[in-house]
Amino acid sequence: MDIVDFNALALPAIARGLQQHRFQQLLCLSWYQQPWQHWIGQWKFQQDLACGEALLQQFAVACRLWRATLKVDAVCYVPMHARRLRQRGFNQAEQLATVAAAQLQLPLLQLFMVNTETPHQVGLNRQQRRANLRKQFRLRPKVAIPAKVLLIDDVVTTGATVNTLCRLLGKHGVQHIAVACLAVTKAPGTTAELYLQDLRHSSSPSPPSS
């Protein structure tokens, strides 16, 4: 059984690492491990567009698998500060969201703005990530937001970034949020063997009903 097949929040090893999450579904292709870790890093930090294209193709395939389980009305994504966007040349979350919107035949919405540029989140613990994100984002004014949305990021680590955005969405009436990403990191103190045990003993749980 592959992690891509179902709502990853049903796995205890995932839930332990995403305490107090504010979203109802988590869909991802893999654990954040090799070779995914290398491919994602090459795409984001080395501008390796070949790795990026391969990841986008894999994400497109996954979106077609998720089509039956996702009950959402639009797709949005984690934003990037304008300076970092100029440096990198692209927002990987936006590119993934563009693929998702096309595969799911849903509108792609630019819902969020970045107030301040923060240091990279790579290597930060949960508390550091929360402090990093405090007051970082705001919703774009005068944008209609549906009640059910799919939020895209490239990697979910502690869930701090997506939780911050989910909190904003919840304050504006969004009732159901699904998160999709390329990879999710293991919970602190959780071994790979426990992840495999979760997968073996899972009965392919279905996502929570909306």
C-alpha positions in Angstrom: 0.0 0.0 0.0 1.3 3.4 -0.9 0.9 6.6 1.1 -0.5 8.3 -2.0 -3.6 6.1 -1.8 -5.5 7.8 1.1 -5.8 10.5 3.7 -2.4 10.5 5.5 -4.0 12.0 8.6 -5.4 8.5 9.3 -1.8 7.3 10.0 -0.9 7.7 13.7 2.7 8.4 12.7 1.6 11.4 10.7 -1.0 12.6 13.2 1.7 12.7 16.0 3.8 15.1 14.0 0.9 17.4 13.0 -0.7 18.2 16.3 -3.7 20.6 16.3 -3.9 20.6 12.5 -6.6 22.8 11.1 -7.2 20.8 7.9 -9.3 17.7 7.3 -7.3 15.9 4.6 -3.7 15.5 3.9 -2.7 14.0 0.5 0.9 13.4 -0.5 3.1 11.3 -2.7 5.7 10.1 -0.3 7.5 10.5 3.0 10.2 13.2 2.9 13.1 10.8 2.3 15.4 9.9 -0.5 15.2 10.2 -3.4 12.3 12.7 -3.0 14.3 14.8 -0.6 17.1 15.2 -3.2 14.7 15.9 -6.1 12.7 18.5 -4.2 15.9 20.2 -2.9 17.4 20.3 -6.4 14.2 21.8 -7.8 13.8 24.5 -5.1 17.4 25.5 -4.3 19.4 24.6 -7.4 16.8 25.5 -10.0 17.0 22.0 -11.5 14.0 22.3 -13.8 14.3 18.7 -15.0 13.7 17.5 -11.4 10.9 20.0 -11.2 9.2 18.7 -14.3 9.5 15.1 -13.1 7.9 16.1 -9.8 5.1 18.0 -11.5 4.4 15.0 -13.7 4.2 12.7 -10.7 1.9 15.2 -8.9 -0.4 15.3 -11.9 -0.7 11.5 -11.8 -1.5 11.7 -8.1 -4.1 14.4 -8.6 -6.0 12.1 -11.0 -6.0 9.5 -8.3 -7.3 12.0 -5.7 -10.0 13.3 -7.9 -12.7 10.9 -6.5 -11.8 11.7 -2.8 -11.5 15.4 -3.0 -14.7 17.4 -2.4 -13.4 20.9 -2.9 -14.4 23.9 -5.0 -11.1 25.6 -5.7 -7.3 25.3 -5.4 -5.0 27.7 -3.6 -1.3 27.6 -2.6 1.3 28.7 -0.1 2.6 32.1 -1.3 6.2 33.3 -1.6 7.6 36.7 -0.8 8.3 38.8 -3.9 12.0 39.1 -3.2 12.4 35.3 -2.8 10.3 34.8 -5.9 12.6 37.0 -7.9 15.7 35.1 -6.6 14.3 31.6 -7.3 12.4 32.5 -10.4 9.3 30.4 -9.5 7.1 29.4 -6.6 7.1 25.6 -6.5 3.8 25.6 -4.6 2.1 27.7 -7.3 3.4 25.4 -10.0 2.1 22.3 -8.2 -1.3 24.1 -7.7 -1.5 25.0 -11.4 -1.1 21.3 -12.1 -3.7 20.3 -9.5 -6.2 22.8 -10.8 -5.8 21.6 -14.4 -6.1 17.9 -13.4 -9.1 18.5 -11.0 -10.7 21.0 -13.4 -11.1 23.6 -10.6 -10.3 27.3 -10.5 -6.9 28.3 -9.2 -7.1 31.2 -6.7 -4.4 33.6 -5.5 -5.7 34.0 -1.9 -2.7 35.0 0.1 -0.2 37.8 0.4 3.1 37.7 2.3 3.6 40.6 4.7 7.3 40.1 5.5 10.1 37.9 4.2 11.2 35.3 6.7 14.3 33.0 6.8 14.0 29.6 5.1 12.0 27.1 7.2 14.4 24.2 6.5 16.0 22.9 9.7 13.7 24.8 12.1 11.8 23.1 14.8 8.0 23.5 15.5 8.4 26.5 17.9 10.9 28.3 15.5 8.6 27.8 12.6 5.6 29.2 14.5 7.6 32.2 15.5 8.8 32.6 11.9 5.3 32.6 10.6 3.6 34.9 13.1 1.8 37.7 11.2 3.5 36.7 8.0 0.4 36.2 5.8 -2.8 37.9 5.0 -5.7 37.3 2.6 -6.0 39.3 -0.5 -8.8 41.8 -0.2 -12.1 41.4 -2.1 -11.4 37.8 -3.1 -14.4 35.4 -3.0 -13.4 32.3 -1.1 -15.4 29.1 -1.4 -16.4 27.0 1.6 -14.2 24.0 0.5 -10.6 24.5 -0.8 -7.5 22.5 -1.6 -4.3 24.1 -0.3 -1.0 23.1 -2.0 2.5 23.2 -0.6 5.6 21.2 -1.7 6.5 19.7 1.7 4.6 19.5 5.0 7.0 19.3 7.9 5.4 20.4 11.2 2.3 21.8 9.5 3.1 25.3 10.8 2.8 27.0 7.4 -0.3 25.4 6.2 -1.9 25.7 9.7 -1.3 29.5 9.6 -3.0 29.7 6.3 -5.8 27.4 7.4 -6.4 29.7 10.4 -6.9 32.6 8.0 -9.3 30.6 5.8 -11.3 29.5 8.8 -11.8 33.0 10.0 -13.3 33.8 6.6 -15.8 31.0 6.6 -14.0 28.1 4.9 -15.4 24.9 6.3 -13.3 22.2 4.7 -9.6 22.3 3.9 -7.7 19.6 2.1 -3.9 19.9 1.9 -1.9 18.3 -0.8 1.9 18.1 -1.1 4.8 16.1 -2.6 6.1 14.8 0.7 5.5 14.8 4.4 8.2 14.5 7.1 8.1 11.9 9.8 7.0 12.9 13.3 9.9 13.6 15.7 11.1 10.4 17.3 9.2 8.2 14.8 11.2 5.5 13.0 10.7 4.4 9.5 9.7 1.0 10.8 6.7 2.6 12.6 5.7 4.3 9.4 5.7 0.9 7.7 3.8 -0.6 10.5 1.1 2.0 10.2 0.8 1.3 6.5 0.6 -2.5 7.0 -2.1 -2.2 9.6 -4.1 0.5 7.9 -7.2 -0.6 6.0 -7.0 2.1 3.4 -9.0 4.7 5.4 -11.2 7.1 3.5 -11.0 10.8 4.0 -13.4 12.4 6.5 -16.7 13.3 5.0 -17.2 17.0 4.2 
